Amino acid sequence: MSLFLTLGAYLLVHYQLYSKNILITMIVGLALVQFLVQLLFFMHLGTEQKPRWRLAVFLFMLIVVLILIFGSLWIMQNLNYRMTPQTMNMYLSNQDNL
């Protein structure tokens, strides 16, 4: 199933039968389906008995990864805003006036 999903995504990109926005939506959809396939068939999250330690560890890992991703994006956006040349020039000219 994973191979077919990967091959499907590759063929969609290779032949470019759809517009860019539709293509991105289809690839994201295939990625989400493949994510669920990986969770069910390789990590066996759906077949676990109580207590669900694998599920708890997976959810904790997912929260940590999301914090890392969105925190990094937030920091990069903030640095981009604060370190643009126009902002730096205004900062430097304000420092000269002091």
N, CA, C and O of each residue as an XYZ file, in Angstrom:
392
protein
N       0.826     -1.191      0.000
C       0.000      0.000      0.000
C       0.874      1.261      0.000
O       0.583      2.227     -0.705
N       1.948      1.238      0.798
C       2.857      2.386      0.825
C       3.530      2.597     -0.522
O       3.712      3.730     -0.968
N       3.896      1.500     -1.160
C       4.533      1.617     -2.476
C       3.588      2.224     -3.498
O       4.001      3.058     -4.304
N       2.315      1.813     -3.478
C       1.352      2.375     -4.423
C       1.105      3.854     -4.161
O       0.961      4.634     -5.103
N       1.053      4.246     -2.897
C       0.858      5.664     -2.574
C       2.063      6.501     -3.012
O       1.903      7.604     -3.534
N       3.261      5.971     -2.796
C       4.471      6.677     -3.223
C       4.534      6.769     -4.737
O       4.851      7.824     -5.285
N       4.233      5.673     -5.410
C       4.243      5.664     -6.876
C       3.186      6.617     -7.421
O       3.418      7.307     -8.414
N       2.025      6.652     -6.770
C       0.970      7.574     -7.200
C       1.400      9.027     -7.088
O       1.146      9.821     -7.994
N       2.045      9.382     -5.990
C       2.524     10.757     -5.816
C       3.593     11.085     -6.861
O       3.606     12.181     -7.420
N       4.485     10.132     -7.119
C       5.533     10.354     -8.119
C       4.927     10.572     -9.501
O       5.328     11.490    -10.216
N       3.966      9.736     -9.878
C       3.353      9.868    -11.205
C       2.574     11.172    -11.333
O       2.568     11.787    -12.400
N       1.918     11.599    -10.257
C       1.203     12.880    -10.304
C       2.159     14.037    -10.592
O       1.845     14.926    -11.383
N       3.308     14.023     -9.955
C       4.274     15.096    -10.150
C       4.962     14.975    -11.504
O       5.202     15.977    -12.177
N       5.275     13.759    -11.894
C       6.014     13.546    -13.142
C       5.205     13.980    -14.366
O       5.738     14.648    -15.253
N       3.929     13.609    -14.422
C       3.121     13.923    -15.604
C       2.398     15.259    -15.512
O       1.947     15.769    -16.537
N       2.272     15.835    -14.348
C       1.662     17.150    -14.123
C       0.357     17.315    -14.903
O       0.225     18.217    -15.730
N      -0.594     16.440    -14.630
C      -1.875     16.476    -15.322
C      -2.815     17.539    -14.755
O      -3.808     17.885    -15.394
N      -2.519     18.050    -13.588
C      -3.394     19.007    -12.919
C      -2.656     20.313    -12.680
O      -1.438     20.391    -12.841
N      -3.413     21.346    -12.292
C      -2.785     22.627    -11.980
C      -1.971     22.501    -10.689
O      -2.067     21.507     -9.969
N      -1.178     23.521    -10.419
C      -0.263     23.481     -9.275
C      -1.000     23.315     -7.949
O      -0.594     22.502     -7.118
N      -2.073     24.067     -7.739
C      -2.806     24.005     -6.470
C      -3.473     22.646     -6.262
O      -3.444     22.099     -5.160
N      -4.069     22.110     -7.313
C      -4.705     20.799     -7.210
C      -3.648     19.728     -6.967
O      -3.864     18.804     -6.183
N      -2.513     19.853     -7.635
C      -1.425     18.885     -7.475
C      -0.897     18.873     -6.040
O      -0.672     17.805     -5.470
N      -0.700     20.049     -5.462
C      -0.229     20.135     -4.076
C      -1.257     19.522     -3.127
O      -0.889     18.804     -2.198
N      -2.536     19.798     -3.352
C      -3.593     19.242     -2.511
C      -3.613     17.719     -2.596
O      -3.772     17.040     -1.582
N      -3.452     17.186     -3.798
C      -3.462     15.731     -3.973
C      -2.242     15.084     -3.307
O      -2.360     14.012     -2.715
N      -1.090     15.717     -3.397
C       0.116     15.165     -2.783
C       0.006     15.193     -1.264
O       0.406     14.240     -0.595
N      -0.530     16.277     -0.716
C      -0.729     16.351      0.737
C      -1.719     15.279      1.184
O      -1.520     14.647      2.222
N      -2.779     15.070      0.413
C      -3.748     14.023      0.734
C      -3.114     12.642      0.711
O      -3.343     11.839      1.616
N      -2.320     12.358     -0.313
C      -1.621     11.075     -0.380
C      -0.638     10.921      0.774
O      -0.472      9.821      1.301
N       0.013     12.008      1.172
C       0.949     11.949      2.294
C       0.218     11.624      3.593
O       0.723     10.850      4.406
N      -0.952     12.200      3.796
C      -1.717     11.910      5.008
C      -2.200     10.464      5.036
O      -2.182      9.819      6.085
N      -2.633      9.953      3.873
C      -3.050      8.556      3.805
C      -1.860      7.644      4.087
O      -1.990      6.654      4.807
N      -0.698      7.976      3.521
C       0.485      7.165      3.769
C       0.898      7.231      5.243
O       1.355      6.236      5.806
N       0.741      8.380      5.854
C       1.028      8.515      7.282
C       0.158      7.554      8.102
O       0.650      6.885      9.010
N      -1.121      7.494      7.779
C      -2.019      6.580      8.496
C      -1.653      5.124      8.238
O      -1.715      4.296      9.146
N      -1.276      4.812      7.011
C      -0.854      3.441      6.692
C       0.374      3.073      7.507
O       0.451      1.972      8.051
N       1.335      3.984      7.596
C       2.544      3.718      8.377
C       2.208      3.497      9.854
O       2.768      2.606     10.494
N       1.301      4.303     10.388
C       0.930      4.162     11.791
C       0.245      2.828     12.072
O       0.528      2.184     13.082
N      -0.639      2.420     11.195
C      -1.406      1.209     11.445
C      -0.618     -0.059     11.168
O      -0.654     -0.996     11.965
N       0.096     -0.101     10.041
C       0.718     -1.355      9.631
C       2.155     -1.525     10.098
O       2.611     -2.657     10.264
N       2.881     -0.439     10.313
C       4.272     -0.571     10.725
C       4.476     -0.300     12.212
O       5.283     -0.967     12.858
N       3.753      0.672     12.756
C       3.893      0.955     14.187
C       2.849      0.219     15.020
O       2.951      0.199     16.247
N       1.851     -0.385     14.383
C       0.822     -1.182     15.047
C       0.109     -0.406     16.148
O      -0.133     -0.940     17.231
N      -0.224      0.845     15.876
C      -0.896      1.643     16.907
C      -2.342      1.229     17.121
O      -2.878      1.423     18.212
N      -2.981      0.667     16.117
C      -4.387      0.300     16.264
C      -4.611     -1.045     16.935
O      -5.740     -1.341     17.326
N      -3.572     -1.878     17.086
C      -3.749     -3.231     17.606
C      -3.273     -3.404     19.041
O      -3.225     -4.529     19.539
N      -2.931     -2.350     19.695
C      -2.334     -2.429     21.033
C      -3.406     -2.633     22.106
O      -4.503     -2.081     22.019
N      -3.074     -3.417     23.097
C      -3.966     -3.622     24.242
C      -3.686     -2.539     25.291
O      -2.741     -1.763     25.154
N      -4.509     -2.495     26.331
C      -4.319     -1.508     27.399
C      -3.099     -1.858     28.215
O      -2.792     -3.049     28.281
N      -2.390     -0.986     28.826
C      -2.383      0.461     28.599
C      -1.716      0.795     27.271
O      -0.798      0.098     26.838
N      -2.160      1.818     26.654
C      -1.713      2.196     25.311
C      -0.447      3.057     25.385
O      -0.493      4.265     25.151
N       0.672      2.425     25.710
C       1.928      3.149     25.865
C       2.445      3.663     24.537
O       2.950      4.783     24.461
N       2.327      2.858     23.486
C       2.811      3.310     22.178
C       2.067      4.554     21.717
O       2.665      5.481     21.170
N       0.767      4.564     21.942
C      -0.037      5.717     21.551
C       0.336      6.944     22.369
O       0.441      8.045     21.827
N       0.535      6.763     23.661
C       0.912      7.888     24.513
C       2.275      8.445     24.116
O       2.459      9.661     24.060
N       3.228      7.560     23.842
C       4.558      8.011     23.418
C       4.478      8.695     22.064
O       5.143      9.706     21.839
N       3.670      8.153     21.162
C       3.512      8.771     19.849
C       2.908     10.164     19.955
O       3.382     11.093     19.299
N       1.879     10.323     20.763
C       1.257     11.640     20.911
C       2.204     12.645     21.551
O       2.224     13.810     21.154
N       2.993     12.213     22.536
C       3.976     13.100     23.136
C       5.023     13.510     22.105
O       5.404     14.679     22.034
N       5.489     12.548     21.305
C       6.464     12.845     20.266
C       5.872     13.810     19.236
O       6.564     14.713     18.765
N       4.613     13.626     18.890
C       3.960     14.506     17.928
C       3.866     15.933     18.468
O       4.085     16.891     17.726
N       3.547     16.079     19.737
C       3.481     17.415     20.352
C       4.854     18.075     20.350
O       4.969     19.261     20.042
N       5.892     17.322     20.689
C       7.248     17.883     20.699
C       7.667     18.312     19.298
O       8.245     19.386     19.129
N       7.384     17.488     18.292
C       7.749     17.826     16.911
C       6.988     19.058     16.447
O       7.570     19.927     15.797
N       5.708     19.155     16.761
C       4.934     20.338     16.366
C       5.453     21.601     17.054
O       5.511     22.662     16.432
N       5.825     21.498     18.316
C       6.402     22.663     19.003
C       7.707     23.075     18.329
O       7.952     24.265     18.130
N       8.542     22.102     17.977
C       9.806     22.417     17.307
C       9.582     23.064     15.946
O      10.244     24.045     15.607
N       8.660     22.526     15.172
C       8.412     23.059     13.827
C       7.835     24.466     13.903
O       8.375     25.393     13.300
N       6.735     24.629     14.644
C       6.089     25.940     14.686
C       6.920     26.961     15.455
O       6.883     28.148     15.131
N       7.669     26.524     16.466
C       8.571     27.438     17.154
C       9.677     27.924     16.241
O      10.027     29.104     16.258
N      10.230     27.023     15.445
C      11.281     27.418     14.500
C      10.742     28.373     13.452
O      11.393     29.364     13.119
N       9.546     28.082     12.926
C       8.949     28.984     11.937
C       8.670     30.356     12.537
O       8.876     31.373     11.876
N       8.209     30.393     13.767
C       7.925     31.654     14.443
C       9.215     32.456     14.632
O       9.245     33.658     14.370
N      10.269     31.795     15.083
C      11.549     32.478     15.280
C      12.091     32.998     13.952
O      12.560     34.134     13.880
N      12.032     32.181     12.901
C      12.546     32.630     11.597
C      11.743     33.792     11.047
O      12.313     34.710     10.458
N      10.418     33.771     11.231
C       9.597     34.877     10.755
C       9.920     36.140     11.535
O       9.993     37.223     10.956
N      10.113     36.015     12.835
C      10.445     37.156     13.669
C      11.807     37.728     13.274
O      11.958     38.946     13.174
N      12.795     36.867     13.051
C      14.112     37.337     12.621
C      14.050     37.997     11.251
O      14.716     39.003     11.010
N      13.249     37.428     10.355
C      13.102     38.018      9.030
C      12.504     39.415      9.124
O      12.925     40.327      8.412
N      11.523     39.580     10.001
C      10.893     40.879     10.174
C      11.868     41.887     10.776
O      11.926     43.037     10.339
N      12.626     41.463     11.767
C      13.502     42.378     12.485
C      14.835     42.643     11.784
O      15.485     43.645     12.082
N      15.255     41.789     10.875
C      16.576     41.929     10.281
C      16.534     42.317      8.805
O      17.524     42.133      8.097
N      15.416     42.846      8.331
C      15.372     43.299      6.943
C      16.255     44.525      6.798
O      16.464     45.250      7.770
N      16.780     44.773      5.599
C      17.684     45.921      5.416
C      17.058     47.257      5.803
O      17.733     48.098      6.396
N      15.795     47.467      5.484
C      15.152     48.727      5.829
C      15.111     48.910      7.350
O      15.394     49.995      7.857
N      14.770     47.872      8.051
C      14.716     47.943      9.504
C      16.102     48.182     10.081
O      16.265     48.969     11.014
N      17.108     47.498      9.523
C      18.477     47.686     10.010
C      18.957     49.114      9.742
O      19.612     49.712     10.595
N      18.639     49.665      8.568
C      19.043     51.039      8.254
C      18.383     52.033      9.201
O      19.026     52.981      9.652
N      17.106     51.825      9.505
C      16.434     52.720     10.442
C      17.035     52.589     11.831
O      17.186     53.588     12.534
N      17.381     51.369     12.239
C      17.987     51.154     13.541
C      19.352     51.853     13.613
O      19.659     52.527     14.596
N      20.157     51.689     12.576
C      21.481     52.308     12.562
C      21.406     53.830     12.537
O      22.194     54.506     13.199
N      20.459     54.367     11.773
C      20.331     55.830     11.743
C      19.832     56.349     13.077
O      20.236     57.438     13.486
N      18.973     55.621     13.774
C      18.531     56.029     15.101
C      19.665     55.958     16.115
O      19.710     56.766     17.043
N      20.569     55.019     15.956
C      21.711     54.905     16.862
C      22.687     56.064     16.666
O      23.310     56.522     17.624
N      22.818     56.534     15.433
C      23.724     57.661     15.167
C      23.194     58.958     15.779
O      23.978     59.830     16.154
N      21.871     59.092     15.883
C      21.278     60.300     16.429
C      21.418     60.381     17.941
O      21.302     61.463     18.516
N      21.667     59.251     18.589
C      21.781     59.265     20.048
C      23.067     59.891     20.394
O      23.394     60.019     21.574
